[in-house]
Amino acid sequence: MEQTIKILIYIHAFFGGIGLITGIGSVLVKKGGLLHKRMGKLFSVGMVVSSLISIPICWMPKHQNIFLFLIGLFTIYLVIAGNRVLSFKTKTKADKIDFIISGSMLFFSVIMIALGIYCQLSNIENGILFTFFGGFGLYMTIKDFLFYKNTSEIKKQWLSKHIGKMIGALIASVTAFIVAGIGIGNIIAWMTPSILGTIYIMYWNRKIATKKPILQSVN
């Protein structure tokens, strides 16, 4: 069993590495260009496959970790939602799948926040991480539903939604590299990529709010 787990971890790390490299590459290259699109697709595949593999690992003997399980789900949500929002370039109404994706993450975000409160009240180490990431998930999914409801703003907001979700997934990749790859597992290591990534998202949101969108053909 342990040998099987090790193999799964190696595969998980391999696809996570693909996600990390192509994710950073997609940020550095020209937005909307062919290279950006190709790197974005590789990033999406790498992150989803890596996260899907991590989910069963988190329930295997000696590797149980409910926090990493929920982070895996969060990452999958970010990638899938970040890609699906591209469809709003041509559609003006959210469909059932959009609501299921956001609703599922909303449910798991509430669970993360509840676990975080419990861990902090019980003085369990790093329990605040549940609250921190659960709060991010809750904020993002509430914004999703407001986005779906306000159809008049869909054409204006799809780009910022795409950037926010995909950068969020990249943040997860960078965090995993720091914590699992380098072996730095303190609270600062967990939170710093999210804080810096949020600043970057805010920068892009402000940029596209004051200028004509630079990404007219992302997908």
C-alpha positions as CSV (number, residue, x, y, z in Angstrom):
1,M,0.0,0.0,0.0
2,E,2.8,2.4,0.9
3,Q,4.5,1.8,-2.4
4,T,1.3,2.6,-4.2
5,I,0.9,5.8,-2.3
6,K,4.5,6.8,-3.1
7,I,3.8,6.3,-6.8
8,L,0.7,8.4,-6.6
9,I,2.6,11.1,-4.8
10,Y,5.2,11.2,-7.5
11,I,2.6,11.4,-10.2
12,H,0.8,14.1,-8.2
13,A,4.1,16.1,-7.9
14,F,4.8,15.6,-11.6
15,F,1.6,17.1,-12.8
16,G,1.8,19.8,-10.1
17,G,5.2,20.7,-11.5
18,I,3.7,21.0,-14.9
19,G,1.0,23.3,-13.5
20,L,3.6,25.4,-11.6
21,I,5.9,26.0,-14.6
22,T,3.1,26.6,-17.2
23,G,1.2,28.7,-14.8
24,I,4.2,31.1,-14.2
25,G,4.8,31.0,-18.0
26,S,1.2,32.0,-18.8
27,V,1.6,35.0,-16.5
28,L,4.8,36.1,-18.1
29,V,3.9,35.8,-21.8
30,K,1.6,38.1,-23.7
31,K,-2.0,37.8,-22.5
32,G,-4.4,36.4,-25.1
33,G,-1.6,35.2,-27.4
34,L,-1.3,31.6,-28.7
35,L,1.5,30.8,-26.2
36,H,-0.6,32.1,-23.3
37,K,-3.6,29.9,-24.4
38,R,-1.4,26.8,-24.8
39,M,0.3,27.3,-21.4
40,G,-3.1,28.0,-19.9
41,K,-4.4,24.6,-21.1
42,L,-1.4,22.8,-19.8
43,F,-1.7,24.6,-16.5
44,S,-5.3,23.6,-16.2
45,V,-4.6,19.9,-17.0
46,G,-1.7,19.8,-14.7
47,M,-3.5,21.4,-11.7
48,V,-6.7,19.4,-12.1
49,V,-4.9,16.0,-12.5
50,S,-2.5,16.8,-9.6
51,S,-5.4,17.8,-7.4
52,L,-7.6,14.8,-8.3
53,I,-4.7,12.5,-7.4
54,S,-4.2,14.3,-4.1
55,I,-7.8,13.7,-3.0
56,P,-7.6,9.9,-2.5
57,I,-4.0,10.2,-1.0
58,C,-5.4,12.4,1.7
59,W,-7.6,9.5,2.9
60,M,-5.0,6.8,2.8
61,P,-3.4,5.3,5.9
62,K,-0.7,7.5,7.5
63,H,-1.5,10.2,5.0
64,Q,-4.9,11.4,6.2
65,N,-5.2,15.2,5.9
66,I,-8.6,16.8,5.7
67,F,-7.1,20.2,5.1
68,L,-5.2,19.1,2.0
69,F,-8.3,17.3,0.8
70,L,-10.3,20.5,1.0
71,I,-7.5,22.5,-0.7
72,G,-7.5,20.0,-3.5
73,L,-11.2,20.6,-4.0
74,F,-10.6,24.4,-3.9
75,T,-8.0,24.2,-6.5
76,I,-10.2,22.1,-8.9
77,Y,-13.0,24.7,-8.4
78,L,-10.6,27.5,-9.3
79,V,-9.4,25.9,-12.5
80,I,-12.8,24.7,-13.7
81,A,-14.5,28.0,-12.8
82,G,-11.7,30.0,-14.3
83,N,-12.0,28.2,-17.6
84,R,-15.8,28.2,-17.7
85,V,-16.0,31.9,-17.1
86,L,-14.5,32.3,-20.6
87,S,-17.9,31.1,-22.0
88,F,-19.4,34.4,-20.8
89,K,-17.7,36.1,-23.7
90,T,-20.6,34.8,-25.8
91,K,-23.3,33.9,-23.3
92,T,-25.2,36.3,-21.0
93,K,-26.7,33.9,-18.5
94,A,-25.2,31.3,-16.2
95,D,-26.3,27.7,-16.7
96,K,-27.0,24.9,-14.2
97,I,-23.4,23.7,-14.3
98,D,-22.1,27.1,-13.3
99,F,-24.4,27.1,-10.3
100,I,-23.4,23.5,-9.3
101,I,-19.7,24.4,-9.4
102,S,-20.0,27.5,-7.3
103,G,-22.6,26.0,-5.0
104,S,-20.4,23.0,-4.3
105,M,-17.4,25.2,-3.4
106,L,-19.7,27.4,-1.3
107,F,-20.6,24.3,0.7
108,F,-17.0,23.2,1.2
109,S,-16.0,26.7,2.1
110,V,-18.5,26.8,5.0
111,I,-17.1,23.5,6.2
112,M,-13.6,24.9,6.1
113,I,-14.6,27.9,8.1
114,A,-16.4,25.8,10.6
115,L,-13.4,23.5,11.0
116,G,-11.2,26.5,11.4
117,I,-13.3,28.0,14.2
118,Y,-13.4,24.5,15.9
119,C,-9.6,24.2,15.6
120,Q,-8.9,27.6,17.0
121,L,-11.3,27.1,19.9
122,S,-9.5,23.8,20.6
123,N,-6.1,25.3,20.2
124,I,-5.2,23.0,17.3
125,E,-2.1,24.1,15.5
126,N,-2.5,26.0,12.2
127,G,-6.3,25.8,12.6
128,I,-6.5,29.4,11.3
129,L,-5.6,28.1,7.8
130,F,-9.0,26.5,7.5
131,T,-10.6,29.8,8.3
132,F,-8.2,31.7,6.0
133,F,-8.8,29.6,2.9
134,G,-12.4,28.9,3.7
135,G,-12.9,32.7,3.8
136,F,-11.4,33.0,0.4
137,G,-13.6,30.3,-1.0
138,L,-16.7,31.9,0.6
139,Y,-15.9,35.3,-0.8
140,M,-15.2,33.9,-4.3
141,T,-18.4,31.9,-4.5
142,I,-20.6,34.7,-3.2
143,K,-19.0,36.9,-5.9
144,D,-19.8,34.2,-8.4
145,F,-23.5,34.2,-7.6
146,L,-23.6,38.0,-7.7
147,F,-21.9,37.8,-11.1
148,Y,-24.5,35.3,-12.4
149,K,-27.4,37.5,-11.1
150,N,-26.2,40.8,-12.6
151,T,-26.5,40.0,-16.3
152,S,-25.9,43.6,-17.3
153,E,-22.3,43.4,-16.0
154,I,-21.4,40.0,-17.3
155,K,-19.7,41.3,-20.5
156,K,-17.6,43.7,-18.3
157,Q,-16.6,41.3,-15.6
158,W,-15.8,37.9,-17.3
159,L,-12.2,38.9,-17.8
160,S,-11.5,39.9,-14.2
161,K,-13.3,36.7,-13.1
162,H,-11.0,34.6,-15.3
163,I,-7.9,36.3,-14.1
164,G,-8.9,36.0,-10.4
165,K,-9.7,32.3,-10.6
166,M,-6.6,31.3,-12.7
167,I,-4.2,33.3,-10.5
168,G,-5.9,31.7,-7.5
169,A,-5.1,28.3,-8.9
170,L,-1.5,29.4,-9.5
171,I,-1.3,30.6,-5.9
172,A,-2.3,27.1,-4.9
173,S,0.5,25.6,-7.1
174,V,3.1,28.0,-5.6
175,T,2.0,27.3,-2.1
176,A,2.2,23.6,-2.7
177,F,5.8,24.0,-4.0
178,I,6.8,26.0,-1.0
179,V,5.2,23.7,1.6
180,A,5.6,20.3,0.1
181,G,8.5,20.8,-2.3
182,I,10.8,23.0,-0.2
183,G,9.4,21.8,3.1
184,I,8.5,25.1,4.7
185,G,5.2,24.5,6.4
186,N,4.7,27.5,8.7
187,I,1.7,29.8,8.6
188,I,3.7,32.5,6.8
189,A,4.6,30.0,4.0
190,W,0.9,29.1,3.6
191,M,-0.5,32.6,3.6
192,T,2.2,34.7,1.8
193,P,1.5,33.4,-1.8
194,S,-2.2,34.1,-1.3
195,I,-1.6,37.7,-0.1
196,L,0.8,38.5,-2.9
197,G,-1.4,36.8,-5.4
198,T,-4.4,38.9,-4.2
199,I,-2.4,42.1,-4.7
200,Y,-1.6,40.9,-8.3
201,I,-5.2,40.2,-9.0
202,M,-6.2,43.7,-7.6
203,Y,-3.6,45.2,-9.9
204,W,-5.0,43.5,-13.0
205,N,-8.6,44.3,-12.0
206,R,-7.7,48.0,-11.7
207,K,-5.8,47.8,-15.0
208,I,-8.7,46.3,-17.0
209,A,-11.2,48.6,-15.3
210,T,-9.5,51.7,-16.6
211,K,-8.5,50.4,-20.1
212,K,-10.2,48.5,-22.8
213,P,-9.8,44.7,-22.1
214,I,-6.5,43.4,-23.5
215,L,-7.8,39.8,-23.7
216,Q,-10.4,39.5,-26.4
217,S,-9.6,35.9,-27.3
218,V,-8.3,34.1,-24.3
219,N,-9.9,30.7,-25.0
